[in-house]
Amino acid sequence: MTRPRRFLPSVSLLTAFEAVLRTGSTAAAARELDLTQGAVSRLVQNLESQLGRPLFLRDRRRLIPTEAARAYGRDVTRALDLIARASMEVAANPGGGVLSLAILPAFGTRWLAPRLAGFLSAHPGITVNLATRLKRFSFAAEGFDAAIHFGRDDWRDAGHLHLFQERLIACAAPAFLAAHPVAGAADLLDLPLLQIETRPTAWARWFQAQGVDAPPPRGMLFDQFAPMTQAAVHGLGVALLPDFLAEPELAEGRLVPAFGPAFGGVGSYWLVWPEARATYPPLAAFRDWLAGVTAGLR
């Protein structure tokens, strides 16, 4: 795509503008950029000239940003951050083999992390950078190459790879169940049922799968699985946990099944990526590896 040069200001112009906008003065920006105040002023004026409109109102010695400048500045800041991140990645890995991946905390620590060494061993030239995100975000704004997403294949303008359906198991601490015996699914209605924000219908679906007509559950609400798991371990109620997440606690006896087998939950795990990055070699390698690892789980 041909980009008009008028709308591609140099990094020096954009850096000076962003510094003035953020610090509030050319003097402060000059100290930060190690330039003279006059040089910063000229850079800002050159940017205004290139864009064909003022970005600051001059009031004696003060520069007051226009509303257009504030909006422009938000985009410029994101763009400069992306350039800086890309430059650091190239410096850290001259081969360009860097994959920036957004992960869900529980999935990342309990499912992906134990398997990731296999990918890195098979692709020694690729560096994987991980960051946690609980909610959807803009790939354009955040700069990730891909993300692990829970739900459906409905991320806009993105490619999707289905990993596996989440299977939930009702479990609690042994002492808790000893004090609150459960002979059938309906017995759980009298117990505190731990809930997670991202699965608001999970308990309703669990009771439906057991053939029980249940009112809305009562119990503590959590935003992540890790604290909810610990709450169950310490006897605060019954938790519906992904089977892969509960596996260590079940194996160690800190949790036991409360009633019934694991059941298909309310969504699946997906690898998602921006369409523009679909052929990026580190992403393609990771996608192929992940498809092989999860082939028997779908």
C-alpha positions in Angstrom: 0.0 0.0 0.0 1.3 3.4 -0.9 1.4 5.8 2.0 1.4 9.6 1.3 4.6 11.0 2.7 2.7 14.0 4.1 0.9 11.7 6.5 4.1 9.8 7.5 6.0 12.3 9.7 9.5 11.3 10.8 10.0 9.7 14.1 11.9 12.8 15.4 8.8 15.0 14.7 6.5 12.6 16.4 8.7 12.0 19.4 9.0 15.7 20.0 5.3 16.2 19.7 4.5 13.3 22.0 7.0 14.6 24.6 5.6 18.1 24.6 2.0 16.8 24.8 3.0 14.4 27.7 5.2 16.8 29.7 3.3 20.0 29.1 6.1 22.2 27.9 8.9 22.4 25.3 11.4 22.9 28.1 10.5 19.7 29.9 10.4 17.8 26.5 13.8 19.2 25.6 15.4 18.0 28.9 13.9 14.5 28.3 15.0 14.3 24.7 18.4 15.9 25.3 17.7 18.7 22.8 17.5 22.4 23.1 14.2 24.1 23.7 14.4 25.8 20.3 15.0 22.5 18.5 11.9 21.0 20.1 9.8 24.0 19.2 11.0 23.8 15.5 10.2 20.1 15.4 6.7 20.7 16.6 6.2 23.5 14.2 7.5 21.3 11.3 5.0 18.7 12.2 2.2 21.2 12.3 3.3 22.5 8.9 3.4 19.0 7.5 -0.1 18.2 8.8 -1.5 21.6 7.7 -3.1 22.5 11.0 -2.0 23.7 14.4 -1.6 21.2 17.2 -1.1 23.7 20.0 -2.5 27.1 20.9 0.2 29.6 21.8 -0.6 31.6 24.9 2.4 33.7 25.7 4.9 31.0 26.8 2.4 28.2 27.2 1.4 25.6 24.7 -2.2 24.4 25.0 -2.9 21.2 23.0 -6.0 21.2 20.8 -8.6 18.5 21.1 -7.4 17.1 17.7 -3.8 17.1 19.2 -4.9 15.0 22.2 -6.7 12.5 20.0 -3.7 12.4 17.6 -1.3 12.0 20.5 -3.1 8.9 21.8 -2.5 7.2 18.4 1.1 8.5 18.1 1.9 7.2 21.6 0.6 3.7 20.7 2.6 3.8 17.4 5.8 4.8 19.1 5.3 2.1 21.7 4.9 -0.5 19.0 8.0 0.7 17.1 10.0 0.5 20.4 8.8 -3.0 21.2 9.5 -4.2 17.7 13.0 -2.7 17.8 13.7 -4.3 21.2 12.6 -7.7 19.9 14.9 -7.4 16.8 17.8 -6.4 19.1 17.1 -9.4 21.4 16.6 -11.8 18.6 18.3 -10.7 15.3 16.7 -13.6 13.5 13.3 -12.0 14.0 11.9 -15.1 15.7 9.8 -13.4 18.4 6.2 -14.4 19.2 4.3 -12.1 21.5 1.4 -14.1 22.9 -1.4 -13.0 25.2 -2.6 -15.8 27.5 -5.3 -16.5 30.0 -3.6 -16.8 33.5 -5.0 -20.3 34.4 -4.6 -21.7 30.9 -1.1 -20.3 30.7 0.2 -21.6 34.0 -1.6 -25.0 34.2 -1.9 -26.1 30.5 0.5 -24.2 28.3 3.5 -23.7 30.5 4.2 -27.5 31.1 4.1 -28.1 27.3 5.9 -25.0 26.0 9.3 -26.4 26.5 8.5 -28.9 23.7 7.8 -26.1 21.3 10.9 -24.1 22.2 13.0 -27.3 21.9 11.6 -27.9 18.4 12.1 -24.2 17.4 15.2 -23.0 19.2 15.4 -19.7 17.1 12.0 -18.5 18.4 11.6 -16.5 21.5 8.1 -16.5 23.1 7.0 -13.4 25.1 3.9 -14.0 27.3 1.6 -11.5 28.9 -1.8 -12.1 30.6 -5.0 -10.7 29.4 -8.4 -11.5 30.9 -10.5 -9.8 28.3 -10.5 -9.1 24.6 -8.3 -6.3 23.3 -7.3 -4.6 20.1 -4.5 -6.4 18.3 -3.7 -3.2 16.6 -3.3 -1.3 19.8 -1.6 -4.0 21.9 0.8 -5.4 19.3 0.4 -9.1 20.2 0.9 -11.7 17.4 -1.8 -14.0 18.9 -3.8 -14.7 22.0 -5.4 -17.6 23.8 -9.2 -16.9 23.9 -12.0 -18.6 25.8 -15.5 -18.7 24.3 -16.5 -19.0 20.7 -14.8 -18.3 17.3 -16.2 -14.8 17.2 -13.1 -12.5 17.6 -13.5 -9.9 14.8 -11.0 -9.7 12.0 -9.0 -12.6 13.4 -8.2 -16.2 12.5 -9.1 -19.0 14.9 -7.7 -22.4 15.8 -10.0 -24.5 18.0 -7.9 -26.1 20.8 -10.4 -28.0 22.9 -13.7 -27.7 24.7 -13.5 -26.8 28.3 -14.7 -29.6 30.7 -15.8 -28.6 34.2 -15.8 -30.7 37.3 -17.5 -29.9 40.6 -15.1 -30.3 43.4 -14.5 -29.4 47.0 -12.1 -30.0 49.9 -12.5 -33.5 51.5 -13.2 -32.0 55.0 -15.9 -29.7 53.5 -17.7 -32.7 51.9 -17.3 -34.8 55.0 -19.2 -32.0 56.9 -21.7 -31.6 54.1 -22.4 -35.0 52.6 -23.6 -35.0 49.0 -25.8 -37.9 47.9 -27.2 -36.3 44.7 -26.8 -33.2 42.6 -29.7 -31.5 44.3 -27.8 -31.6 47.6 -25.4 -29.0 46.2 -28.3 -26.4 46.2 -27.9 -26.1 49.9 -24.1 -25.4 49.7 -22.1 -22.3 48.8 -21.3 -22.6 45.1 -18.1 -20.7 44.1 -18.6 -18.7 40.9 -16.3 -17.1 38.3 -17.2 -13.9 36.4 -16.3 -15.3 33.0 -18.6 -18.3 33.4 -21.9 -16.8 34.7 -24.1 -19.7 33.4 -21.8 -22.5 34.4 -23.6 -23.7 37.5 -27.0 -23.4 35.8 -25.7 -25.6 32.9 -24.2 -28.1 35.4 -27.5 -28.5 37.2 -29.3 -28.8 33.9 -27.0 -31.6 32.8 -27.8 -33.4 36.1 -31.5 -33.0 35.5 -32.0 -30.5 38.4 -34.1 -27.3 38.1 -32.0 -24.9 40.1 -32.4 -21.3 41.2 -29.5 -18.9 40.7 -26.5 -20.1 42.8 -25.3 -18.4 46.0 -21.7 -18.1 46.9 -18.5 -16.1 46.4 -17.6 -14.5 43.1 -14.1 -14.5 41.6 -12.5 -13.0 38.6 -9.8 -15.7 38.2 -9.6 -19.5 38.7 -6.5 -19.5 40.9 -8.1 -17.7 43.9 -11.3 -19.7 43.4 -9.4 -22.9 43.5 -7.7 -21.9 46.7 -11.1 -20.9 48.2 -12.3 -24.5 47.5 -9.2 -26.0 48.9 -9.7 -24.1 52.1 -13.3 -25.2 52.5 -15.2 -22.2 51.4 -17.5 -24.0 49.0 -17.9 -26.1 45.9 -16.1 -24.9 42.7 -16.7 -25.8 39.1 -13.1 -26.0 37.7 -11.7 -26.9 34.3 -10.4 -30.5 34.6 -6.9 -29.6 33.5 -6.8 -26.9 36.2 -8.1 -29.1 39.0 -5.9 -32.1 38.1 -3.0 -31.3 40.5 -5.3 -30.6 43.5 -7.3 -33.8 42.8 -4.1 -35.9 42.4 -2.8 -34.6 45.7 -6.1 -35.1 47.5 -6.6 -31.4 48.4 -9.8 -31.5 46.3 -12.2 -34.3 45.5 -15.1 -34.6 43.1 -18.3 -33.4 44.7 -20.7 -35.2 42.4 -20.8 -36.4 38.8 -18.1 -36.5 36.1 -16.7 -33.6 34.2 -19.1 -32.1 31.7 -18.7 -30.0 28.6 -18.8 -26.4 29.8 -19.8 -23.1 28.3 -17.1 -22.6 25.7 -13.8 -23.7 24.2 -10.2 -22.5 24.1 -9.0 -20.9 20.9 -5.8 -19.6 19.5 -6.6 -16.3 17.7 -4.5 -14.0 15.6 -4.9 -10.8 13.5 -5.4 -11.7 9.9 -2.5 -9.5 8.9 -0.1 -11.7 10.9 -1.4 -15.1 9.7 1.8 -15.9 7.7 4.3 -14.6 10.3 6.8 -17.5 10.6 6.9 -17.7 14.4 3.1 -17.6 14.6 2.7 -20.2 11.9 5.2 -22.5 13.7 3.4 -22.1 17.0 0.0 -22.6 15.4 1.1 -25.8 13.7 2.6 -27.1 16.9 -0.5 -26.2 19.0 -2.7 -27.9 16.4 -0.7 -31.1 16.8 -0.6 -31.0 20.6 -4.4 -30.6 20.8 -5.4 -32.9 17.9 -6.6 -35.6 20.3 -8.5 -33.2 22.6 -11.0 -31.8 20.2 
